[in-house]
């Protein structure tokens, strides 16, 4: 039986108990068997949830490991390019052609370097939409401040251990 069927049966049985006189032993046996089925389903779902959580953790750790490895390679590439650039500049060479590679200096597109943001005229600033500071709102509500259009909501979530 599926979990939703078991919970439906439990609810139906509670309705039957409320409407009729049943032998207490029948009630206890029926509820006991329904709870056994419910517990088995909950255990099965909890097992799958733990397995999914473990797999997520494994992939997260793998992502971090691979990211760290990629970053090491990117840093190595940057250092090696910088070393090559420095050595070619020291040798006074703008271009070197070998059997495997052609290395040369090129002009990059012009870019802007901002030395002091406070001195930039407003016409060059992009407007940003206001963002709600939910942490401050929550604290204000907890402190008893009445703010229209805002309330504290305490929701529940399931925890499987």
C-alpha positions in Angstrom: 0.0 0.0 0.0 1.2 3.5 -0.7 1.8 6.0 2.1 -1.1 8.3 1.0 -3.4 5.2 1.0 -2.3 4.3 4.6 -2.9 7.8 5.9 -6.3 7.9 4.1 -7.2 4.6 5.8 -6.1 5.9 9.2 -8.3 9.0 8.7 -11.2 6.9 7.5 -10.8 4.6 10.5 -10.9 7.6 12.9 -14.1 8.6 11.3 -15.6 5.1 11.8 -14.5 5.1 15.4 -16.2 8.5 16.0 -19.4 7.3 14.4 -19.8 3.7 15.7 -19.2 1.6 18.8 -16.4 -0.8 18.2 -14.7 -3.3 20.4 -11.6 -1.7 21.9 -9.6 -4.7 20.9 -10.6 -4.3 17.3 -9.8 -0.6 17.4 -6.4 -1.3 19.0 -5.6 -4.1 16.5 -6.6 -2.1 13.5 -4.7 1.0 14.5 -1.7 -1.1 15.4 -1.6 -2.7 12.0 -2.1 0.6 10.2 0.7 2.2 12.3 3.0 -0.8 11.5 2.3 -0.2 7.7 2.8 3.6 8.2 6.1 3.1 10.1 7.4 0.7 7.4 6.6 3.3 4.7 8.2 6.1 6.7 11.3 4.0 7.2 11.6 3.3 3.5 11.2 7.0 2.6 13.6 8.1 5.3 16.2 5.6 3.9 15.8 7.0 0.4 16.1 10.6 1.8 19.3 9.7 3.6 20.7 8.1 0.5 19.8 11.2 -1.6 21.4 13.5 1.0 24.6 11.4 1.0 24.7 11.5 -2.8 24.2 15.3 -2.8 27.1 15.6 -0.3 29.3 13.4 -2.4 28.7 15.5 -5.5 29.2 18.7 -3.6 32.5 17.5 -2.3 33.5 16.3 -5.8 32.5 19.7 -7.2 34.7 21.4 -4.6 37.6 19.1 -5.4 37.3 19.6 -9.1 36.9 23.3 -8.7 40.0 23.5 -6.6 41.9 21.5 -9.2 40.7 23.8 -12.0 41.7 26.8 -9.9 45.2 25.4 -9.5 45.5 24.9 -13.2 44.2 28.4 -13.9 46.7 29.9 -11.5 49.5 27.9 -13.0 48.5 29.1 -16.5 48.4 32.7 -15.3 51.8 32.5 -13.6 53.3 30.8 -16.7 51.9 33.5 -19.0 53.1 36.2 -16.8 56.6 34.6 -16.7 56.7 34.3 -20.5 55.5 37.9 -20.9 58.2 39.2 -18.5 61.0 37.3 -20.2 60.0 38.4 -23.7 59.8 42.0 -22.5 63.2 41.7 -20.8 64.6 40.4 -24.1 62.9 43.2 -26.0 60.9 40.8 -28.2 57.3 41.6 -29.3 56.9 38.4 -31.3 58.3 34.9 -31.2 57.4 32.2 -33.7 58.3 28.5 -33.0 57.3 25.2 -34.5 54.6 24.8 -31.8 53.4 28.4 -31.2 53.3 31.9 -32.2 53.6 34.3 -29.3 53.1 38.1 -29.6 52.0 41.1 -27.7 48.7 42.7 -28.8 46.8 45.8 -27.7 43.7 45.0 -25.7 40.5 47.1 -26.1 40.6 50.3 -24.0 39.1 49.8 -20.6 38.1 52.1 -17.7 39.9 52.1 -14.4 38.0 53.9 -11.7 40.3 55.5 -9.1 37.6 57.1 -6.9 34.0 56.1 -7.3 32.8 59.1 -5.3 34.0 61.5 -8.0 32.0 59.9 -10.8 29.2 62.2 -12.0 25.7 60.9 -11.4 24.9 60.7 -15.2 27.4 57.7 -15.3 25.8 55.8 -12.4 23.2 53.1 -13.1 20.1 53.2 -10.9 19.6 50.1 -8.8 16.1 48.9 -7.7 15.7 49.0 -3.9 16.0 45.7 -2.2 14.1 44.6 0.9 16.3 44.0 4.0 14.4 41.0 5.4 16.8 40.6 8.4 16.1 44.1 9.6 12.4 43.7 9.0 12.3 40.5 11.1 14.2 42.1 13.9 11.9 45.2 13.9 8.8 42.9 14.0 10.4 40.9 16.8 11.0 44.2 18.6 7.3 45.0 18.4 7.4 47.5 15.5 4.1 47.5 13.6 4.9 47.5 9.8 2.0 47.5 7.4 2.1 44.8 4.7 4.6 42.7 6.7 4.1 39.9 9.2 6.2 37.1 10.8 5.4 33.7 9.5 6.7 30.5 11.3 6.5 27.6 8.9 7.3 23.9 9.5 9.6 21.7 7.6 10.1 18.0 8.0 13.4 16.7 9.5 14.6 13.2 8.8 17.4 11.8 10.8 
